[in-house]
Amino acid sequence: MSKIGLLKELWDFLKTRKRFWLAPIIIIFIILSILIIFVQSSAVVPFIYSLF
């Protein structure tokens, strides 16, 4: 399943079930996962560590 298909299915679920309050939570999870993937092997780790 492609990433676009997954996002479309998620959006359809939110739209059908009227669960728009879940959107900010999902967006935060996506941003944090991208941050974790980006920071795994870079010199930015000490700076990100200080945020948490």
PDB file of N, CA, C and O in Angstrom:
ATOM      1  N   MET A   1       0.839  -1.176   0.000  1.00  0.00           N
ATOM      2  CA  MET A   1       0.000   0.000   0.000  1.00  0.00           C
ATOM      3  C   MET A   1       0.885   1.241   0.000  1.00  0.00           C
ATOM      4  O   MET A   1       1.839   1.323   0.774  1.00  0.00           O
ATOM      5  N   SER A   2       0.585   2.176  -0.835  1.00  0.00           N
ATOM      6  CA  SER A   2       1.411   3.366  -0.926  1.00  0.00           C
ATOM      7  C   SER A   2       1.101   4.336   0.207  1.00  0.00           C
ATOM      8  O   SER A   2       0.050   4.255   0.843  1.00  0.00           O
ATOM      9  N   LYS A   3       2.030   5.249   0.447  1.00  0.00           N
ATOM     10  CA  LYS A   3       1.845   6.232   1.514  1.00  0.00           C
ATOM     11  C   LYS A   3       0.689   7.164   1.207  1.00  0.00           C
ATOM     12  O   LYS A   3      -0.053   7.559   2.107  1.00  0.00           O
ATOM     13  N   ILE A   4       0.533   7.518  -0.067  1.00  0.00           N
ATOM     14  CA  ILE A   4      -0.564   8.393  -0.466  1.00  0.00           C
ATOM     15  C   ILE A   4      -1.904   7.701  -0.223  1.00  0.00           C
ATOM     16  O   ILE A   4      -2.855   8.329   0.240  1.00  0.00           O
ATOM     17  N   GLY A   5      -1.978   6.417  -0.533  1.00  0.00           N
ATOM     18  CA  GLY A   5      -3.198   5.652  -0.298  1.00  0.00           C
ATOM     19  C   GLY A   5      -3.547   5.569   1.182  1.00  0.00           C
ATOM     20  O   GLY A   5      -4.716   5.641   1.559  1.00  0.00           O
ATOM     21  N   LEU A   6      -2.528   5.417   2.015  1.00  0.00           N
ATOM     22  CA  LEU A   6      -2.734   5.370   3.450  1.00  0.00           C
ATOM     23  C   LEU A   6      -3.256   6.704   3.968  1.00  0.00           C
ATOM     24  O   LEU A   6      -4.176   6.742   4.784  1.00  0.00           O
ATOM     25  N   LEU A   7      -2.669   7.791   3.495  1.00  0.00           N
ATOM     26  CA  LEU A   7      -3.120   9.117   3.912  1.00  0.00           C
ATOM     27  C   LEU A   7      -4.550   9.395   3.444  1.00  0.00           C
ATOM     28  O   LEU A   7      -5.341   9.998   4.170  1.00  0.00           O
ATOM     29  N   LYS A   8      -4.874   8.953   2.230  1.00  0.00           N
ATOM     30  CA  LYS A   8      -6.231   9.148   1.718  1.00  0.00           C
ATOM     31  C   LYS A   8      -7.234   8.348   2.543  1.00  0.00           C
ATOM     32  O   LYS A   8      -8.317   8.840   2.860  1.00  0.00           O
ATOM     33  N   GLU A   9      -6.874   7.121   2.888  1.00  0.00           N
ATOM     34  CA  GLU A   9      -7.757   6.293   3.701  1.00  0.00           C
ATOM     35  C   GLU A   9      -7.946   6.896   5.090  1.00  0.00           C
ATOM     36  O   GLU A   9      -9.054   6.887   5.627  1.00  0.00           O
ATOM     37  N   LEU A  10      -6.874   7.415   5.667  1.00  0.00           N
ATOM     38  CA  LEU A  10      -6.965   8.071   6.968  1.00  0.00           C
ATOM     39  C   LEU A  10      -7.861   9.302   6.905  1.00  0.00           C
ATOM     40  O   LEU A  10      -8.688   9.517   7.791  1.00  0.00           O
ATOM     41  N   TRP A  11      -7.702  10.105   5.866  1.00  0.00           N
ATOM     42  CA  TRP A  11      -8.527  11.297   5.698  1.00  0.00           C
ATOM     43  C   TRP A  11      -9.998  10.913   5.523  1.00  0.00           C
ATOM     44  O   TRP A  11     -10.878  11.556   6.097  1.00  0.00           O
ATOM     45  N   ASP A  12     -10.267   9.874   4.737  1.00  0.00           N
ATOM     46  CA  ASP A  12     -11.647   9.413   4.558  1.00  0.00           C
ATOM     47  C   ASP A  12     -12.253   8.944   5.884  1.00  0.00           C
ATOM     48  O   ASP A  12     -13.427   9.195   6.155  1.00  0.00           O
ATOM     49  N   PHE A  13     -11.454   8.268   6.702  1.00  0.00           N
ATOM     50  CA  PHE A  13     -11.928   7.837   8.017  1.00  0.00           C
ATOM     51  C   PHE A  13     -12.283   9.037   8.883  1.00  0.00           C
ATOM     52  O   PHE A  13     -13.344   9.070   9.506  1.00  0.00           O
ATOM     53  N   LEU A  14     -11.384  10.027   8.919  1.00  0.00           N
ATOM     54  CA  LEU A  14     -11.639  11.213   9.733  1.00  0.00           C
ATOM     55  C   LEU A  14     -12.878  11.958   9.248  1.00  0.00           C
ATOM     56  O   LEU A  14     -13.671  12.452  10.050  1.00  0.00           O
ATOM     57  N   LYS A  15     -13.036  12.034   7.933  1.00  0.00           N
ATOM     58  CA  LYS A  15     -14.166  12.760   7.356  1.00  0.00           C
ATOM     59  C   LYS A  15     -15.479  12.017   7.586  1.00  0.00           C
ATOM     60  O   LYS A  15     -16.492  12.640   7.906  1.00  0.00           O
ATOM     61  N   THR A  16     -15.473  10.715   7.428  1.00  0.00           N
ATOM     62  CA  THR A  16     -16.689   9.916   7.572  1.00  0.00           C
ATOM     63  C   THR A  16     -17.145   9.853   9.029  1.00  0.00           C
ATOM     64  O   THR A  16     -18.330  10.009   9.323  1.00  0.00           O
ATOM     65  N   ARG A  17     -16.212   9.628   9.921  1.00  0.00           N
ATOM     66  CA  ARG A  17     -16.549   9.442  11.338  1.00  0.00           C
ATOM     67  C   ARG A  17     -16.618  10.759  12.118  1.00  0.00           C
ATOM     68  O   ARG A  17     -16.909  10.755  13.314  1.00  0.00           O
ATOM     69  N   LYS A  18     -16.351  11.887  11.447  1.00  0.00           N
ATOM     70  CA  LYS A  18     -16.349  13.207  12.092  1.00  0.00           C
ATOM     71  C   LYS A  18     -15.367  13.254  13.260  1.00  0.00           C
ATOM     72  O   LYS A  18     -15.683  13.769  14.332  1.00  0.00           O
ATOM     73  N   ARG A  19     -14.199  12.721  13.040  1.00  0.00           N
ATOM     74  CA  ARG A  19     -13.174  12.681  14.077  1.00  0.00           C
ATOM     75  C   ARG A  19     -12.045  13.671  13.747  1.00  0.00           C
ATOM     76  O   ARG A  19     -10.870  13.304  13.759  1.00  0.00           O
ATOM     77  N   PHE A  20     -12.403  14.897  13.462  1.00  0.00           N
ATOM     78  CA  PHE A  20     -11.395  15.881  13.092  1.00  0.00           C
ATOM     79  C   PHE A  20     -10.491  16.263  14.260  1.00  0.00           C
ATOM     80  O   PHE A  20      -9.412  16.816  14.045  1.00  0.00           O
ATOM     81  N   TRP A  21     -10.905  15.983  15.471  1.00  0.00           N
ATOM     82  CA  TRP A  21     -10.066  16.276  16.624  1.00  0.00           C
ATOM     83  C   TRP A  21      -8.829  15.384  16.664  1.00  0.00           C
ATOM     84  O   TRP A  21      -7.867  15.692  17.368  1.00  0.00           O
ATOM     85  N   LEU A  22      -8.847  14.276  15.913  1.00  0.00           N
ATOM     86  CA  LEU A  22      -7.673  13.400  15.845  1.00  0.00           C
ATOM     87  C   LEU A  22      -6.578  13.950  14.928  1.00  0.00           C
ATOM     88  O   LEU A  22      -5.418  13.552  15.041  1.00  0.00           O
ATOM     89  N   ALA A  23      -6.936  14.851  14.033  1.00  0.00           N
ATOM     90  CA  ALA A  23      -5.971  15.366  13.053  1.00  0.00           C
ATOM     91  C   ALA A  23      -4.737  16.006  13.699  1.00  0.00           C
ATOM     92  O   ALA A  23      -3.623  15.684  13.285  1.00  0.00           O
ATOM     93  N   PRO A  24      -4.875  16.896  14.694  1.00  0.00           N
ATOM     94  CA  PRO A  24      -3.663  17.470  15.305  1.00  0.00           C
ATOM     95  C   PRO A  24      -2.764  16.420  15.956  1.00  0.00           C
ATOM     96  O   PRO A  24      -1.539  16.529  15.897  1.00  0.00           O
ATOM     97  N   ILE A  25      -3.364  15.410  16.573  1.00  0.00           N
ATOM     98  CA  ILE A  25      -2.575  14.351  17.207  1.00  0.00           C
ATOM     99  C   ILE A  25      -1.782  13.584  16.156  1.00  0.00           C
ATOM    100  O   ILE A  25      -0.600  13.299  16.349  1.00  0.00           O
ATOM    101  N   ILE A  26      -2.424  13.254  15.057  1.00  0.00           N
ATOM    102  CA  ILE A  26      -1.764  12.519  13.988  1.00  0.00           C
ATOM    103  C   ILE A  26      -0.653  13.358  13.364  1.00  0.00           C
ATOM    104  O   ILE A  26       0.416  12.836  13.046  1.00  0.00           O
ATOM    105  N   ILE A  27      -0.897  14.639  13.189  1.00  0.00           N
ATOM    106  CA  ILE A  27       0.123  15.529  12.616  1.00  0.00           C
ATOM    107  C   ILE A  27       1.343  15.605  13.530  1.00  0.00           C
ATOM    108  O   ILE A  27       2.475  15.577  13.048  1.00  0.00           O
ATOM    109  N   ILE A  28       1.128  15.699  14.834  1.00  0.00           N
ATOM    110  CA  ILE A  28       2.246  15.734  15.788  1.00  0.00           C
ATOM    111  C   ILE A  28       3.039  14.428  15.724  1.00  0.00           C
ATOM    112  O   ILE A  28       4.269  14.454  15.739  1.00  0.00           O
ATOM    113  N   PHE A  29       2.349  13.288  15.652  1.00  0.00           N
ATOM    114  CA  PHE A  29       3.042  12.003  15.535  1.00  0.00           C
ATOM    115  C   PHE A  29       3.874  11.931  14.260  1.00  0.00           C
ATOM    116  O   PHE A  29       4.993  11.419  14.280  1.00  0.00           O
ATOM    117  N   ILE A  30       3.344  12.431  13.168  1.00  0.00           N
ATOM    118  CA  ILE A  30       4.077  12.422  11.901  1.00  0.00           C
ATOM    119  C   ILE A  30       5.316  13.300  11.989  1.00  0.00           C
ATOM    120  O   ILE A  30       6.392  12.903  11.541  1.00  0.00           O
ATOM    121  N   ILE A  31       5.175  14.485  12.560  1.00  0.00           N
ATOM    122  CA  ILE A  31       6.318  15.402  12.701  1.00  0.00           C
ATOM    123  C   ILE A  31       7.390  14.789  13.593  1.00  0.00           C
ATOM    124  O   ILE A  31       8.578  14.854  13.276  1.00  0.00           O
ATOM    125  N   LEU A  32       6.975  14.195  14.708  1.00  0.00           N
ATOM    126  CA  LEU A  32       7.953  13.572  15.604  1.00  0.00           C
ATOM    127  C   LEU A  32       8.647  12.379  14.965  1.00  0.00           C
ATOM    128  O   LEU A  32       9.843  12.177  15.176  1.00  0.00           O
ATOM    129  N   SER A  33       7.922  11.590  14.191  1.00  0.00           N
ATOM    130  CA  SER A  33       8.561  10.453  13.535  1.00  0.00           C
ATOM    131  C   SER A  33       9.554  10.908  12.469  1.00  0.00           C
ATOM    132  O   SER A  33      10.616  10.305  12.316  1.00  0.00           O
ATOM    133  N   ILE A  34       9.221  11.954  11.740  1.00  0.00           N
ATOM    134  CA  ILE A  34      10.169  12.502  10.759  1.00  0.00           C
ATOM    135  C   ILE A  34      11.402  13.044  11.470  1.00  0.00           C
ATOM    136  O   ILE A  34      12.525  12.857  11.000  1.00  0.00           O
ATOM    137  N   LEU A  35      11.200  13.712  12.597  1.00  0.00           N
ATOM    138  CA  LEU A  35      12.323  14.237  13.373  1.00  0.00           C
ATOM    139  C   LEU A  35      13.221  13.118  13.870  1.00  0.00           C
ATOM    140  O   LEU A  35      14.445  13.236  13.815  1.00  0.00           O
ATOM    141  N   ILE A  36      12.631  12.037  14.353  1.00  0.00           N
ATOM    142  CA  ILE A  36      13.428  10.906  14.843  1.00  0.00           C
ATOM    143  C   ILE A  36      14.217  10.265  13.712  1.00  0.00           C
ATOM    144  O   ILE A  36      15.386   9.923  13.892  1.00  0.00           O
ATOM    145  N   ILE A  37      13.606  10.101  12.568  1.00  0.00           N
ATOM    146  CA  ILE A  37      14.304   9.507  11.416  1.00  0.00           C
ATOM    147  C   ILE A  37      15.446  10.410  10.957  1.00  0.00           C
ATOM    148  O   ILE A  37      16.530   9.925  10.632  1.00  0.00           O
ATOM    149  N   PHE A  38      15.207  11.713  10.928  1.00  0.00           N
ATOM    150  CA  PHE A  38      16.222  12.660  10.473  1.00  0.00           C
ATOM    151  C   PHE A  38      17.407  12.723  11.434  1.00  0.00           C
ATOM    152  O   PHE A  38      18.551  12.851  10.998  1.00  0.00           O
ATOM    153  N   VAL A  39      17.145  12.634  12.715  1.00  0.00           N
ATOM    154  CA  VAL A  39      18.165  12.873  13.729  1.00  0.00           C
ATOM    155  C   VAL A  39      18.964  11.620  14.081  1.00  0.00           C
ATOM    156  O   VAL A  39      19.983  11.721  14.764  1.00  0.00           O
ATOM    157  N   GLN A  40      18.533  10.460  13.638  1.00  0.00           N
ATOM    158  CA  GLN A  40      19.192   9.216  14.028  1.00  0.00           C
ATOM    159  C   GLN A  40      20.695   9.233  13.782  1.00  0.00           C
ATOM    160  O   GLN A  40      21.463   8.735  14.605  1.00  0.00           O
ATOM    161  N   SER A  41      21.109   9.784  12.693  1.00  0.00           N
ATOM    162  CA  SER A  41      22.544   9.732  12.391  1.00  0.00           C
ATOM    163  C   SER A  41      23.058  11.098  11.949  1.00  0.00           C
ATOM    164  O   SER A  41      23.624  11.242  10.865  1.00  0.00           O
ATOM    165  N   SER A  42      22.855  12.078  12.789  1.00  0.00           N
ATOM    166  CA  SER A  42      23.371  13.397  12.429  1.00  0.00           C
ATOM    167  C   SER A  42      24.011  14.062  13.640  1.00  0.00           C
ATOM    168  O   SER A  42      23.949  13.550  14.758  1.00  0.00           O
ATOM    169  N   ALA A  43      24.618  15.197  13.397  1.00  0.00           N
ATOM    170  CA  ALA A  43      25.285  15.939  14.459  1.00  0.00           C
ATOM    171  C   ALA A  43      24.306  16.809  15.243  1.00  0.00           C
ATOM    172  O   ALA A  43      24.716  17.528  16.154  1.00  0.00           O
ATOM    173  N   VAL A  44      23.044  16.754  14.908  1.00  0.00           N
ATOM    174  CA  VAL A  44      22.033  17.586  15.557  1.00  0.00           C
ATOM    175  C   VAL A  44      21.520  16.938  16.848  1.00  0.00           C
ATOM    176  O   VAL A  44      20.780  17.574  17.599  1.00  0.00           O
ATOM    177  N   VAL A  45      21.896  15.704  17.112  1.00  0.00           N
ATOM    178  CA  VAL A  45      21.377  14.947  18.246  1.00  0.00           C
ATOM    179  C   VAL A  45      21.522  15.698  19.573  1.00  0.00           C
ATOM    180  O   VAL A  45      20.548  15.755  20.323  1.00  0.00           O
ATOM    181  N   PRO A  46      22.675  16.273  19.904  1.00  0.00           N
ATOM    182  CA  PRO A  46      22.769  16.971  21.201  1.00  0.00           C
ATOM    183  C   PRO A  46      21.788  18.142  21.324  1.00  0.00           C
ATOM    184  O   PRO A  46      21.315  18.440  22.421  1.00  0.00           O
ATOM    185  N   PHE A  47      21.486  18.794  20.226  1.00  0.00           N
ATOM    186  CA  PHE A  47      20.567  19.930  20.280  1.00  0.00           C
ATOM    187  C   PHE A  47      19.126  19.473  20.446  1.00  0.00           C
ATOM    188  O   PHE A  47      18.356  20.101  21.173  1.00  0.00           O
ATOM    189  N   ILE A  48      18.755  18.391  19.781  1.00  0.00           N
ATOM    190  CA  ILE A  48      17.418  17.858  19.909  1.00  0.00           C
ATOM    191  C   ILE A  48      17.225  17.259  21.305  1.00  0.00           C
ATOM    192  O   ILE A  48      16.138  17.348  21.876  1.00  0.00           O
ATOM    193  N   TYR A  49      18.267  16.657  21.845  1.00  0.00           N
ATOM    194  CA  TYR A  49      18.185  16.061  23.178  1.00  0.00           C
ATOM    195  C   TYR A  49      17.872  17.124  24.216  1.00  0.00           C
ATOM    196  O   TYR A  49      17.144  16.859  25.172  1.00  0.00           O
ATOM    197  N   SER A  50      18.407  18.312  24.042  1.00  0.00           N
ATOM    198  CA  SER A  50      18.181  19.381  25.014  1.00  0.00           C
ATOM    199  C   SER A  50      16.729  19.884  24.982  1.00  0.00           C
ATOM    200  O   SER A  50      16.277  20.498  25.948  1.00  0.00           O
ATOM    201  N   LEU A  51      15.998  19.636  23.896  1.00  0.00           N
ATOM    202  CA  LEU A  51      14.592  20.047  23.822  1.00  0.00           C
ATOM    203  C   LEU A  51      13.717  19.208  24.735  1.00  0.00           C
ATOM    204  O   LEU A  51      12.719  19.694  25.266  1.00  0.00           O
ATOM    205  N   PHE A  52      14.088  17.956  24.916  1.00  0.00           N
ATOM    206  CA  PHE A  52      13.256  17.063  25.708  1.00  0.00           C
ATOM    207  C   PHE A  52      13.873  16.863  27.062  1.00  0.00           C
ATOM    208  O   PHE A  52      13.322  16.137  27.890  1.00  0.00           O
TER     209      PHE A  52
END
